[in-house]
Amino acid sequence: MLALIKSLWRDEEGATMVEYALMLALIAIVCILVVTALGTQTGVTFDNAQQALPGTGDQVPVTP
């Protein structure tokens, strides 16, 4: 029984899996933050471009 506990204590395979899971979680969080920031900035840029064009103050609905 003691040998089994010692072998499990030395086994680092589970620790590696946990490290990969943490890295994946951090990468996912960074990706979400970057996409959110870029989406907001892109929306502001398009709004500014729309306001800079003449005659585009109000959006006219398109009728089919």
MOPAC internal coordinates of N, CA, C and O (Angstrom, degrees):
PM7 1SCF
backbone

  N    0.0000 0     0.00 0     0.00 0    0    0    0
  C    1.4462 1     0.00 0     0.00 0    1    0    0
  C    1.5261 1   110.80 1     0.00 0    2    1    0
  O    1.2310 1   120.44 1   138.57 1    3    2    1
  N    1.3098 1   116.77 1   -41.43 1    3    2    1
  C    1.4574 1   121.66 1   179.39 1    5    3    2
  C    1.5256 1   110.76 1   -64.42 1    6    5    3
  O    1.2310 1   120.54 1   143.36 1    7    6    5
  N    1.3316 1   116.58 1   -36.64 1    7    6    5
  C    1.4644 1   120.35 1   178.39 1    9    7    6
  C    1.5276 1   110.84 1   -65.47 1   10    9    7
  O    1.2310 1   120.29 1   141.36 1   11   10    9
  N    1.3148 1   117.05 1   -38.64 1   11   10    9
  C    1.4633 1   121.30 1   178.02 1   13   11   10
  C    1.5285 1   111.02 1   -63.81 1   14   13   11
  O    1.2310 1   120.39 1   136.83 1   15   14   13
  N    1.3034 1   116.85 1   -43.17 1   15   14   13
  C    1.4624 1   120.81 1   179.23 1   17   15   14
  C    1.5216 1   110.35 1   -64.63 1   18   17   15
  O    1.2310 1   120.15 1   138.36 1   19   18   17
  N    1.3330 1   117.32 1   -41.64 1   19   18   17
  C    1.4658 1   120.62 1   178.43 1   21   19   18
  C    1.5263 1   111.20 1   -63.86 1   22   21   19
  O    1.2310 1   120.38 1   139.48 1   23   22   21
  N    1.3288 1   116.88 1   -40.52 1   23   22   21
  C    1.4626 1   119.14 1  -179.50 1   25   23   22
  C    1.5298 1   111.10 1   -68.22 1   26   25   23
  O    1.2310 1   120.43 1   142.13 1   27   26   25
  N    1.3300 1   116.78 1   -37.87 1   27   26   25
  C    1.4596 1   119.50 1   176.61 1   29   27   26
  C    1.5244 1   111.70 1   -67.82 1   30   29   27
  O    1.2310 1   120.27 1   145.67 1   31   30   29
  N    1.3184 1   117.10 1   -34.33 1   31   30   29
  C    1.4606 1   121.59 1   179.12 1   33   31   30
  C    1.5266 1   111.11 1   -65.71 1   34   33   31
  O    1.2310 1   120.30 1   143.54 1   35   34   33
  N    1.3333 1   117.03 1   -36.46 1   35   34   33
  C    1.4606 1   121.59 1  -178.33 1   37   35   34
  C    1.5281 1   112.71 1   -82.62 1   38   37   35
  O    1.2310 1   120.10 1   162.26 1   39   38   37
  N    1.3213 1   117.41 1   -17.74 1   39   38   37
  C    1.4613 1   121.15 1  -178.17 1   41   39   38
  C    1.5224 1   109.52 1   -70.51 1   42   41   39
  O    1.2310 1   120.58 1   -58.69 1   43   42   41
  N    1.3292 1   116.50 1   121.31 1   43   42   41
  C    1.4649 1   121.16 1  -177.04 1   45   43   42
  C    1.5251 1   112.01 1  -106.55 1   46   45   43
  O    1.2310 1   119.47 1  -170.53 1   47   46   45
  N    1.2967 1   118.61 1     9.47 1   47   46   45
  C    1.4616 1   121.17 1  -177.85 1   49   47   46
  C    1.5244 1   111.59 1   -66.13 1   50   49   47
  O    1.2310 1   120.00 1   140.38 1   51   50   49
  N    1.3224 1   117.60 1   -39.62 1   51   50   49
  C    1.4608 1   120.65 1   178.28 1   53   51   50
  C    1.5164 1   112.07 1   -67.25 1   54   53   51
  O    1.2310 1   120.26 1   143.98 1   55   54   53
  N    1.3299 1   117.10 1   -36.02 1   55   54   53
  C    1.4569 1   120.75 1   178.53 1   57   55   54
  C    1.5218 1   110.48 1   -65.27 1   58   57   55
  O    1.2310 1   120.12 1   142.34 1   59   58   57
  N    1.3003 1   117.38 1   -37.66 1   59   58   57
  C    1.4595 1   120.77 1   178.73 1   61   59   58
  C    1.5171 1   110.15 1   -64.59 1   62   61   59
  O    1.2310 1   120.10 1   139.18 1   63   62   61
  N    1.3170 1   117.41 1   -40.82 1   63   62   61
  C    1.4559 1   121.08 1   179.52 1   65   63   62
  C    1.5243 1   110.46 1   -63.66 1   66   65   63
  O    1.2310 1   120.35 1   139.80 1   67   66   65
  N    1.3188 1   116.93 1   -40.20 1   67   66   65
  C    1.4592 1   120.94 1   178.34 1   69   67   66
  C    1.5252 1   110.19 1   -65.31 1   70   69   67
  O    1.2310 1   120.16 1   139.65 1   71   70   69
  N    1.3203 1   117.29 1   -40.35 1   71   70   69
  C    1.4612 1   120.74 1   178.34 1   73   71   70
  C    1.5258 1   110.95 1   -63.09 1   74   73   71
  O    1.2310 1   119.93 1   137.69 1   75   74   73
  N    1.3138 1   117.75 1   -42.31 1   75   74   73
  C    1.4630 1   120.54 1   177.65 1   77   75   74
  C    1.5343 1   110.84 1   -64.33 1   78   77   75
  O    1.2310 1   119.96 1   140.76 1   79   78   77
  N    1.3090 1   117.69 1   -39.24 1   79   78   77
  C    1.4603 1   120.91 1   178.84 1   81   79   78
  C    1.5269 1   110.83 1   -64.71 1   82   81   79
  O    1.2310 1   120.11 1   139.41 1   83   82   81
  N    1.3276 1   117.39 1   -40.59 1   83   82   81
  C    1.4593 1   120.57 1   177.46 1   85   83   82
  C    1.5224 1   111.48 1   -65.64 1   86   85   83
  O    1.2310 1   120.07 1   138.13 1   87   86   85
  N    1.3188 1   117.46 1   -41.87 1   87   86   85
  C    1.4644 1   120.31 1   177.69 1   89   87   86
  C    1.5220 1   110.51 1   -63.06 1   90   89   87
  O    1.2310 1   120.15 1   137.59 1   91   90   89
  N    1.3253 1   117.32 1   -42.41 1   91   90   89
  C    1.4600 1   121.26 1   178.97 1   93   91   90
  C    1.5265 1   110.91 1   -62.56 1   94   93   91
  O    1.2310 1   120.12 1   138.70 1   95   94   93
  N    1.3145 1   117.37 1   -41.30 1   95   94   93
  C    1.4618 1   121.24 1   178.70 1   97   95   94
  C    1.5247 1   110.96 1   -64.48 1   98   97   95
  O    1.2310 1   120.03 1   136.94 1   99   98   97
  N    1.3267 1   117.54 1   -43.06 1   99   98   97
  C    1.4605 1   120.75 1   178.83 1  101   99   98
  C    1.5205 1   111.37 1   -64.79 1  102  101   99
  O    1.2310 1   120.14 1   138.22 1  103  102  101
  N    1.3210 1   117.33 1   -41.78 1  103  102  101
  C    1.4680 1   121.03 1   178.40 1  105  103  102
  C    1.5204 1   110.12 1   -63.06 1  106  105  103
  O    1.2310 1   120.08 1   138.53 1  107  106  105
  N    1.3230 1   117.45 1   -41.47 1  107  106  105
  C    1.4654 1   121.12 1   179.41 1  109  107  106
  C    1.5249 1   110.82 1   -64.10 1  110  109  107
  O    1.2310 1   119.97 1   138.46 1  111  110  109
  N    1.3208 1   117.66 1   -41.54 1  111  110  109
  C    1.4645 1   121.39 1   179.18 1  113  111  110
  C    1.5287 1   110.50 1   -63.77 1  114  113  111
  O    1.2310 1   120.35 1   135.78 1  115  114  113
  N    1.3235 1   116.93 1   -44.22 1  115  114  113
  C    1.4639 1   120.75 1   179.02 1  117  115  114
  C    1.5210 1   110.46 1   -63.23 1  118  117  115
  O    1.2310 1   119.91 1   137.18 1  119  118  117
  N    1.3169 1   117.77 1   -42.82 1  119  118  117
  C    1.4696 1   120.85 1   178.78 1  121  119  118
  C    1.5217 1   111.13 1   -61.45 1  122  121  119
  O    1.2310 1   119.94 1   136.39 1  123  122  121
  N    1.3067 1   117.72 1   -43.61 1  123  122  121
  C    1.4644 1   121.10 1   179.18 1  125  123  122
  C    1.5223 1   110.77 1   -62.67 1  126  125  123
  O    1.2310 1   120.26 1   136.87 1  127  126  125
  N    1.3303 1   117.12 1   -43.13 1  127  126  125
  C    1.4608 1   120.23 1   179.57 1  129  127  126
  C    1.5250 1   111.85 1   -65.08 1  130  129  127
  O    1.2310 1   120.40 1   138.90 1  131  130  129
  N    1.3276 1   116.85 1   -41.10 1  131  130  129
  C    1.4610 1   120.39 1  -179.82 1  133  131  130
  C    1.5238 1   110.74 1   -66.54 1  134  133  131
  O    1.2310 1   119.90 1   135.81 1  135  134  133
  N    1.3151 1   117.79 1   -44.19 1  135  134  133
  C    1.4627 1   120.80 1   179.95 1  137  135  134
  C    1.5271 1   110.56 1   -64.31 1  138  137  135
  O    1.2310 1   120.11 1   140.63 1  139  138  137
  N    1.3222 1   117.39 1   -39.37 1  139  138  137
  C    1.4609 1   120.97 1   177.77 1  141  139  138
  C    1.5218 1   111.01 1   -63.98 1  142  141  139
  O    1.2310 1   120.33 1   134.17 1  143  142  141
  N    1.3206 1   116.97 1   -45.83 1  143  142  141
  C    1.4619 1   120.63 1  -179.76 1  145  143  142
  C    1.5203 1   111.17 1   -65.37 1  146  145  143
  O    1.2310 1   120.03 1   136.50 1  147  146  145
  N    1.3287 1   117.54 1   -43.50 1  147  146  145
  C    1.4609 1   120.19 1   179.28 1  149  147  146
  C    1.5224 1   111.28 1   -66.53 1  150  149  147
  O    1.2310 1   120.01 1   142.26 1  151  150  149
  N    1.3070 1   117.59 1   -37.74 1  151  150  149
  C    1.4571 1   120.74 1   178.58 1  153  151  150
  C    1.5132 1   111.89 1   -63.70 1  154  153  151
  O    1.2310 1   120.52 1   137.54 1  155  154  153
  N    1.3208 1   116.62 1   -42.46 1  155  154  153
  C    1.4576 1   120.72 1   178.31 1  157  155  154
  C    1.5177 1   110.61 1   -65.28 1  158  157  155
  O    1.2310 1   120.21 1   133.95 1  159  158  157
  N    1.3159 1   117.20 1   -46.05 1  159  158  157
  C    1.4624 1   121.23 1  -179.10 1  161  159  158
  C    1.5291 1   110.79 1   -65.45 1  162  161  159
  O    1.2310 1   120.12 1   141.44 1  163  162  161
  N    1.3023 1   117.38 1   -38.56 1  163  162  161
  C    1.4658 1   120.77 1   178.52 1  165  163  162
  C    1.5239 1   110.49 1   -64.18 1  166  165  163
  O    1.2310 1   120.26 1   137.78 1  167  166  165
  N    1.3210 1   117.12 1   -42.22 1  167  166  165
  C    1.4620 1   120.87 1   177.47 1  169  167  166
  C    1.5256 1   111.57 1   -61.36 1  170  169  167
  O    1.2310 1   120.21 1   137.85 1  171  170  169
  N    1.3185 1   117.20 1   -42.15 1  171  170  169
  C    1.4627 1   121.18 1   178.36 1  173  171  170
  C    1.5258 1   110.12 1   -64.61 1  174  173  171
  O    1.2310 1   119.77 1   138.76 1  175  174  173
  N    1.3159 1   118.05 1   -41.24 1  175  174  173
  C    1.4563 1   121.64 1   179.74 1  177  175  174
  C    1.5224 1   111.19 1   -63.18 1  178  177  175
  O    1.2310 1   119.87 1   135.94 1  179  178  177
  N    1.3178 1   117.85 1   -44.06 1  179  178  177
  C    1.4635 1   120.58 1   178.72 1  181  179  178
  C    1.5315 1   111.49 1   -67.07 1  182  181  179
  O    1.2310 1   119.99 1   143.54 1  183  182  181
  N    1.3245 1   117.63 1   -36.46 1  183  182  181
  C    1.4595 1   120.34 1   176.53 1  185  183  182
  C    1.5239 1   110.80 1   -64.10 1  186  185  183
  O    1.2310 1   120.47 1   137.19 1  187  186  185
  N    1.3307 1   116.71 1   -42.81 1  187  186  185
  C    1.4589 1   120.28 1   178.03 1  189  187  186
  C    1.5174 1   111.38 1   -64.04 1  190  189  187
  O    1.2310 1   120.04 1   139.62 1  191  190  189
  N    1.3194 1   117.53 1   -40.38 1  191  190  189
  C    1.4610 1   120.85 1   179.17 1  193  191  190
  C    1.5254 1   110.17 1   -65.94 1  194  193  191
  O    1.2310 1   119.95 1   140.22 1  195  194  193
  N    1.3138 1   117.70 1   -39.78 1  195  194  193
  C    1.4563 1   121.05 1   179.50 1  197  195  194
  C    1.5226 1   110.57 1   -64.55 1  198  197  195
  O    1.2310 1   120.35 1   137.80 1  199  198  197
  N    1.3143 1   116.93 1   -42.20 1  199  198  197
  C    1.4574 1   120.02 1  -179.23 1  201  199  198
  C    1.5220 1   111.81 1   -69.94 1  202  201  199
  O    1.2310 1   119.52 1   153.80 1  203  202  201
  N    1.3227 1   118.51 1   -26.20 1  203  202  201
  C    1.4555 1   121.99 1  -179.78 1  205  203  202
  C    1.5232 1   112.31 1   -77.01 1  206  205  203
  O    1.2310 1   119.98 1   158.13 1  207  206  205
  N    1.3225 1   117.65 1   -21.87 1  207  206  205
  C    1.4651 1   120.29 1   179.62 1  209  207  206
  C    1.5231 1   110.28 1   -79.06 1  210  209  207
  O    1.2310 1   120.28 1   -39.93 1  211  210  209
  N    1.3288 1   117.06 1   140.07 1  211  210  209
  C    1.4615 1   118.74 1  -179.95 1  213  211  210
  C    1.5332 1   111.36 1   -71.88 1  214  213  211
  O    1.2310 1   121.00 1   -39.62 1  215  214  213
  N    1.3215 1   115.69 1   140.38 1  215  214  213
  C    1.4521 1   120.99 1   176.18 1  217  215  214
  C    1.5052 1   115.04 1    76.63 1  218  217  215
  O    1.2310 1   119.63 1  -163.37 1  219  218  217
  N    1.3334 1   118.30 1    16.63 1  219  218  217
  C    1.4721 1   119.78 1  -179.83 1  221  219  218
  C    1.5159 1   111.18 1  -118.35 1  222  221  219
  O    1.2310 1   120.44 1  -152.64 1  223  222  221
  N    1.3301 1   116.76 1    27.36 1  223  222  221
  C    1.4565 1   119.47 1  -179.39 1  225  223  222
  C    1.5091 1   112.52 1   -65.15 1  226  225  223
  O    1.2310 1   120.77 1   135.39 1  227  226  225
  N    1.3279 1   116.14 1   -44.61 1  227  226  225
  C    1.4687 1   120.65 1   178.37 1  229  227  226
  C    1.5125 1   108.01 1  -114.49 1  230  229  227
  O    1.2310 1   121.23 1   -39.04 1  231  230  229
  N    1.2983 1   115.26 1   140.96 1  231  230  229
  C    1.4547 1   119.11 1   178.42 1  233  231  230
  C    1.5323 1   108.44 1   -83.52 1  234  233  231
  O    1.2310 1   121.21 1   -50.61 1  235  234  233
  N    1.3047 1   115.28 1   129.39 1  235  234  233
  C    1.4613 1   121.09 1   178.50 1  237  235  234
  C    1.5206 1   107.94 1   -94.22 1  238  237  235
  O    1.2310 1   119.85 1   -52.25 1  239  238  237
  N    1.3371 1   117.90 1   127.75 1  239  238  237
  C    1.4682 1   118.47 1  -179.73 1  241  239  238
  C    1.5366 1   110.69 1   -66.43 1  242  241  239
  O    1.2310 1   121.38 1   -38.01 1  243  242  241
  N    1.2839 1   114.96 1   141.99 1  243  242  241
  C    1.4606 1   121.48 1  -179.52 1  245  243  242
  C    1.5185 1   108.23 1   -87.48 1  246  245  243
  O    1.2310 1   120.72 1   -54.03 1  247  246  245
  N    1.3335 1   116.23 1   125.97 1  247  246  245
  C    1.4691 1   119.80 1   178.38 1  249  247  246
  C    1.5216 1   108.20 1  -103.61 1  250  249  247
  O    1.2310 1   120.44 1   -47.28 1  251  250  249
  N    1.3118 1   116.77 1   132.72 1  251  250  249
  C    1.4769 1   119.24 1  -178.27 1  253  251  250
  C    1.5100 1   112.91 1   -73.73 1  254  253  251
  O    1.2310 1   120.10 1   180.00 1  255  254  253

